[in-house]
Amino acid sequence: MVQYRTSVKEVESKNIINSNAWVQTALNIAVQKNVSSIDLDYLKTKLPDIRKMTKQNPEVFLPELNRIFENSGVAFVILPNLKNCGINGAVKWIGKDRILLAVNDRSKYADQFWFTLFHEIKHVFQRKKGHMIVTPIGDNGITNNLDLDRLEKEADQFAQNHLINPADYKAFIKENDFSRRAVLEFSEGIQIHPGVVVGRLQREKYLDYRHLNDLKIQYHFD
């Protein structure tokens, strides 16, 4: 199911075995879920509601998030990380009536969870029926007969833009003030958890990874 470039020296048999085991487990769980017929228009209308969940705790947002996905025809699966599997998430159409959307809990940080979730939602909207889209952790050799680089860039952009409006982010960056006060005021103004803003600033080198980490929270899924 998960294809690797044989030219990548770091790829070992355990990577291939564990990645396929992770994906197969997600598929096994997905086919047992009771979901409605696919309705991606409904899912699009619920994106603002999903974004608001960044300010809630998992015990609050998970039941509603699952309900939205079920009504959209999406079998949503959160799986524990499997060492050496090298996968952040996966999307696959299962027959004509449901879609698997699986995410890895490898990173406990909430900002990573929400970025990955919106990233995978974009893969759902890309409608690549008959294909499994696997989101790798870095360039670990996972490949696909699709234009995976383009699909991944589109998904990254989608996640960024839905979590933080590009115009709002550009205006904030222009101020060049990344203090605690500024980050808290900005996140409150756009109604998103401050940890999401901190994570974005750290990834884009506006903040050191040691700064404002106390504004980032971690999730622990049962």
C-alpha positions, 0 to 999 in steps of 0.5 A: 500500500505504501510505496517507497523510493528504493534510491533512498538509502535510509529506507529499511524493511521495518519502515515498509512493514510498519508503514503498511501495518499503520495504514492497514490498521486505519483501514480496518477501523474505518470500514467498521465505522458507521458513516453517512454517504459522502457529502463533501459540500456539507464538510466544507460548510463545517470548516469554520466550526472545526477551526473554532475547536482549536480553543476547546479540549479534546473531550469537548471537540472530539465528539462533535468533530467525529459527528461532522466527519460521520455526516460527511461520509468520512471515517475519521481515525486517530492512531498511535504512532508506530515507530519507524512508520514515517507517516503523519496521515493518510486519506483513501476513498473506500468504495463509493460511500466513505473516505478514510481520514487517518492521523498519527498522534506522534506529535502531541502538540495541538498546533501540529494536530490541527495543521495535520487535520486540515492538511488531510481534509484538503487531500479529501477534497482533492478527490483522488479516488482509487489512490491512497494519499499518504502524508510522510514525515519529511522526505523519508522515501514515501512516493506515489504515482500521483504528483505527490509534491503538488498535492502536499503543497496544496494541502499545506497551503490549505491548512495554513490559510484555513487556520490563519487568514493570510491577510491577517497573518501578513498584517501581524508579521508586518508589525514585527512584534512577536512578544507574548502580549502581541501573540495573545492579542492577535490570537484572540482577535482572530479567535484561534488558540495562541499555540497555533499562532506560536507553532506557525511562527516557530516553523517560519523562524519568526520565533525560536523553538524555545520561545513561548512554548508555554502557550502551546498545549499537548493532547493525549488521545485515549 
